[in-house]
Amino acid sequence: MKLTNRVIFTSIESLKKLNNLELPVKVAYAVKKNVDALNIQIKFISERRNEIIERHGKDGKIEVTNKEAVLAFNMDFDDVLDIEEDIEIKTISIDELGDAKLSSADLDALAFMLTFE
């Protein structure tokens, strides 16, 4: 499945939340496989983010008062987030989640792996 790094970066917390819920075995398996597949890309994104911070920041931070540095960081990081990757994603039917408690923001972040039948 083609996913941008932006989708991956914004979904990882919701995926971890889903991963911590008690789910049917088949669903838990699919979630675990997705977490494993996305963690590889998250590592890449984090490494690029740190490099960009080092390039535009000071002492591992971007000073928010330095508008030029903030703008340069945002432009470079947006370039990283816009990269599209082909990731093997296991889809899950929303019905298979049963009584899992997720926010609408979590469902939105996980929409790429959910099917609505």
C-alpha positions as CSV (number, residue, x, y, z in Angstrom):
1,M,0.0,0.0,0.0
2,K,1.3,3.5,-0.9
3,L,1.5,5.7,2.2
4,T,3.1,9.0,2.7
5,N,5.5,9.5,5.6
6,R,3.0,12.1,6.9
7,V,0.3,9.4,7.2
8,I,2.8,7.1,8.9
9,F,4.1,9.7,11.2
10,T,0.7,10.9,12.3
11,S,-0.7,7.4,12.8
12,I,1.9,5.7,14.9
13,E,0.5,6.8,18.3
14,S,-3.0,5.7,17.4
15,L,-1.6,2.4,16.2
16,K,0.3,1.9,19.4
17,K,-2.9,2.6,21.3
18,L,-4.7,-0.1,19.3
19,N,-1.8,-2.4,19.8
20,N,-2.3,-2.2,23.6
21,L,-5.9,-3.1,23.5
22,E,-7.2,-6.7,24.0
23,L,-8.2,-7.8,20.6
24,P,-9.2,-11.0,18.8
25,V,-6.1,-13.0,17.8
26,K,-6.4,-12.3,14.1
27,V,-6.8,-8.6,14.6
28,A,-4.0,-8.4,17.1
29,Y,-1.8,-10.2,14.6
30,A,-2.6,-7.7,11.9
31,V,-2.0,-4.8,14.2
32,K,1.3,-6.2,15.3
33,K,2.4,-6.7,11.7
34,N,1.4,-3.1,10.9
35,V,3.3,-1.8,13.9
36,D,6.4,-3.7,12.9
37,A,6.2,-2.5,9.2
38,L,5.6,1.1,10.2
39,N,8.3,1.2,12.9
40,I,11.0,0.7,10.2
41,Q,9.7,3.8,8.4
42,I,9.2,5.8,11.7
43,K,12.9,5.2,12.4
44,F,13.8,6.6,9.0
45,I,11.6,9.7,9.6
46,S,13.0,10.3,13.0
47,E,16.6,10.1,11.8
48,R,15.8,12.6,9.0
49,R,14.0,14.9,11.5
50,N,17.0,14.8,13.8
51,E,19.3,15.6,10.9
52,I,17.1,18.6,9.9
53,I,17.1,19.8,13.5
54,E,20.9,19.7,13.6
55,R,21.1,21.6,10.3
56,H,18.7,24.4,11.3
57,G,18.8,24.3,15.0
58,K,21.2,24.6,17.9
59,D,21.9,22.1,20.7
60,G,19.4,19.6,19.1
61,K,16.5,22.1,19.1
62,I,14.9,24.6,16.8
63,E,14.5,27.9,18.6
64,V,10.8,29.0,18.0
65,T,11.8,32.6,18.2
66,N,14.1,32.1,15.1
67,K,11.5,32.3,12.4
68,E,14.0,31.7,9.7
69,A,15.1,28.4,11.3
70,V,11.5,27.3,12.0
71,L,10.5,28.0,8.4
72,A,13.6,26.1,7.0
73,F,12.9,23.2,9.4
74,N,9.2,23.0,8.4
75,M,10.1,23.1,4.6
76,D,12.7,20.4,4.9
77,F,10.6,18.2,7.2
78,D,7.6,18.6,4.9
79,D,9.7,17.3,2.1
80,V,10.5,14.1,4.2
81,L,6.8,13.8,5.2
82,D,5.7,14.0,1.5
83,I,7.7,11.0,0.5
84,E,5.6,8.1,-0.5
85,E,6.5,4.6,0.5
86,D,5.1,1.2,-0.4
87,I,4.4,-0.6,2.8
88,E,2.7,-4.0,3.3
89,I,-0.3,-3.2,5.5
90,K,-2.8,-5.7,6.8
91,T,-6.3,-4.4,6.7
92,I,-8.8,-4.8,9.4
93,S,-12.6,-4.6,9.2
94,I,-14.0,-2.0,11.6
95,D,-16.4,-4.7,12.8
96,E,-13.5,-6.9,13.9
97,L,-12.5,-4.3,16.4
98,G,-15.6,-5.1,18.4
99,D,-15.8,-3.0,21.6
100,A,-12.4,-1.5,21.2
101,K,-12.5,2.1,22.6
102,L,-10.9,4.5,20.1
103,S,-11.4,8.2,19.6
104,S,-12.6,9.6,16.3
105,A,-9.1,11.1,15.9
106,D,-7.6,7.6,16.3
107,L,-10.0,6.2,13.7
108,D,-9.1,9.0,11.3
109,A,-5.4,8.3,11.8
110,L,-5.9,4.5,11.2
111,A,-8.3,4.8,8.3
112,F,-5.6,3.6,5.9
113,M,-5.8,0.1,7.5
114,L,-9.5,-0.1,8.3
115,T,-12.2,-1.3,6.0
116,F,-15.8,-0.2,6.5
117,E,-18.2,-2.8,5.3
